[in-house]
Each structure stands twice: as structure tokens, then as C-alpha cells.
Amino acid sequence: MREFVYHPLMDEHVLEAHVDLRLGNARHAPLAGSPRGRAAVRAVLERIHRDGRVCVADDGARVRAVLAWRDDPEPWCGAPVCTVAIDHDSAFDARGWIADTLDAELPRMEAELDLHLNPVYRDVYRALVARGVGVGSVVLLGEPATALAALGDVGGLAERGLEVMALEARHLDEALELTRAAFAAEPEHAWFGANEGFLAFLRSRLAGEIERPDHVQRVLLQNGRLLGHASASVDDDPLFGPTAGLGIVLAPELRGRGLSRPIYRALLEEAIAHGARLTKGMTSHPAVLRLGAVMGRRRIGLAMRRGATFGESHFAPYLPLA
Ligand SMILES: CC(C)(COP(=O)(O)OP(=O)(O)OC[C@H]1O[C@@H](n2cnc3c(N)ncnc32)[C@H](O)[C@@H]1OP(=O)(O)O)[C@@H](O)C(=O)NCCC(=O)NCCS
């Protein structure tokens, strides 16, 4: 077995091998075998390979494992990150290689990690945890029709005294302030959520989305006060097809009253009407994890970070890895 590091030149053969490894282990993604899915994965990995460090295990015949990472000083989340991609051949015993590679590379990664790990890589997961990199949040995938049926009939929001309106440009400041305040108070649920750079990114995304007449961005008002923002952004994901990202942010006075079930119901109905076949999202919030389990969402990824706040029991039933 040869182990080596490419730096800083990109090697086309290693990049293609990395794309193969990643897609070969992406059985949860319905379009992993499509040319568009491949192009999307290649584009993500190419950015890392082009100007990052690429650590390879190769048995002389083929590439068995790759860890690639790069510094990204200006990502969407508004603070520098090290974007990391790890993949290996499932028949390859990665334990020795990943231990040596992480020991060499982790100390070089100075910024926050942006590392989405495929949970099939159990040995990589254990090696990361042993080095202080734990689960920050889980990525959950579900079917909206299944989720709706599982939530049951929970009544509407009007009968709970809430008015639901389409998000308009005049609501943007207040809606963004809800997000800023929520994550300034609870950074463990999105470490970047109160960053100015992230909020500017979110503002521009929302401003673009509400230009479309069929958008599913909603605000919740009580006695004329904007106290909630709920969204179902439906995109044609290159790996998953038409997929809704669901998001809810409530002001503290609306929390703990069981409003998430009727809000999810409303979002799911709209997402289905807009053609979504799947829902995909990332969370560490106990209420979202709880309802995720009710809705039959399954874990397809782990967002790993240093000094993660939560232990494995927090993410039950999605962790520990079997
Ligand atoms: C996330 C959020 C929308 C959830 O709403 P909420 O009002 O706190 O939760 P609800 O009262 O609707 O509870 C929903 C379910 O989760 C359960 N739940 C709530 N808090 C829980 C906790 N700490 N532990 C376990 N279960 C919990 C409830 O019992 C309920 O389950 P049930 O319907 O089976 O009884 C709200 O807390 C919020 O806006 N937080 C700030 C923004 C945020 O973190 N958004 C999520 C990012 S992914």
C-alpha cells in the first residue's frame, strides 16, 4: 500500500477515483448514477482537489481511499472553514490509513471544519471521534407523503391564534432577526447562524426566492407581530431530484407549544404541491430530531466538528452507528 499527498497540483486520475468512491457509497441518493449527479459531485470535489491537500491510499492497482481538504476563507456561512471530503472503498480496511492521515492533517486544519461524513464509513467516524471531532448535526432524508401521513391530523395554525402569510420584502429584516437571535442564544444548533456573513447570504437567497410567485416562504404572525418564519425551498437537486429543504424558526414565546407539527404539515403539503419527492435537512435540535423520527426521516450524513456539544445519545435514534 502506498500513501502519499498531492500538493498543490491536482491529479485528474485521483480526482476521478475520488468521485467514483463517493458515488459508489451514495446508495441513499437516487440520482447518484446519473451524469448530472456525477458532474455535481465532481464539481464539489474538484474545488477541494484543485487548491487543497489530497491524501491518498493506493494499492498499486487503484485508489482505495482519499482525504482531501482545503481552506475556504469566505464560505456561505460567513466564517472561514476547512472543507474536508473523506471517502474510501468499502472493501478497504481504512483503520490504519485514516489514523495516520488524521494525525498528520487535522493539526493543519485551523478553521472550523465543514465535514459531511457518509455514515457508512464507520471506521472514519470512530477515528474522528477519538480525535475530538464529534457530530454537530445529522443530515436527514425523508419522503413528504410518508411524513404527512405519520404526523396525522393535528389541526391548523389559525385555531391556535396564528396568521400565516407569504414572506414579503418588508418582512425580511424581522425574519432575519429571528434567525440571528435564535442562534446567538443557541449556537450549538448552528454555530454560524448569527454570523453577519451568513445572514447576508440568507438575505440574498430569500430576496431571490420571494421574487418567484410560487415560493414557499411563510411568516407567522400573532396579533400583528412577526413571531415565526417557516420555509420549504424546493430545488431540483442533482443527486436527489426535486427536494424540499424545510426550516422553522420561532420566537421564544411560541416555542414549546407543539406548533412544529402543524407547521411541518403545512410546509409538507405545499412542498408536495410544488413537486418535492424528498425532504432533506440538517439538524441537532431535539424537537426536529423527535419529529424527524415520527416522520420516518433517515440519517444520510453526519456534519462533524471539533468540540461538538452533544454526545451520541442526543442523536438517538440516528446514532450510534450500528
Ligand atoms: C426548532 C423549533 C421550531 C421547534 O419548535 P418547538 O416549539 O420548540 O417544539 P414543539 O413544542 O413544536 O415540539 C415538537 C416535538 O418535539 C418534542 N420536543 C420539543 N423539545 C424537545 C426536547 N428538548 N427534547 C425532546 N423532545 C422535544 C415535543 O414534545 C414535540 O413532540 P410531540 O409532538 O411528539 O409531543 C423551535 O424550538 C425553534 O424555533 N428553535 C430555534 C430555531 C431552530 O433551532 N430551528 C431548527 C433548526 S434545524
The ligand as an ORCA input file, in Angstrom:
! r2SCAN-3c Opt
* xyz 0 1
  C     -36.961     24.108     16.408
  C     -38.308     24.716     16.822
  C     -39.032     25.201     15.595
  C     -39.114     23.595     17.491
  O     -40.321     24.120     17.965
  P     -40.755     23.942     19.477
  O     -41.913     24.803     19.710
  O     -39.557     24.129     20.357
  O     -41.139     22.387     19.567
  P     -42.612     21.781     19.730
  O     -43.216     22.255     21.007
  O     -43.387     22.019     18.496
  O     -42.268     20.246     19.877
  C     -42.219     19.378     18.762
  C     -41.961     17.971     19.252
  O     -40.644     17.872     19.787
  C     -40.695     17.456     21.141
  N     -39.658     18.216     21.843
  C     -39.580     19.550     21.988
  N     -38.484     19.872     22.688
  C     -37.881     18.698     22.985
  C     -36.707     18.352     23.726
  N     -35.927     19.282     24.282
  N     -36.379     17.054     23.815
  C     -37.149     16.093     23.252
  N     -38.292     16.364     22.562
  C     -38.637     17.643     22.442
  C     -42.092     17.808     21.608
  O     -42.502     17.001     22.695
  C     -42.888     17.568     20.354
  O     -43.096     16.176     20.176
  P     -44.603     15.576     20.198
  O     -45.368     16.390     19.199
  O     -44.436     14.164     19.794
  O     -45.051     15.787     21.609
  C     -38.103     25.897     17.825
  O     -37.553     25.401     19.037
  C     -37.194     26.994     17.280
  O     -37.645     27.824     16.515
  N     -35.884     26.990     17.680
  C     -34.939     27.989     17.213
  C     -34.555     27.803     15.770
  C     -34.046     26.412     15.451
  O     -33.199     25.874     16.143
  N     -34.590     25.835     14.368
  C     -34.287     24.494     13.961
  C     -33.089     24.422     13.133
  S     -32.918     22.786     12.415
*
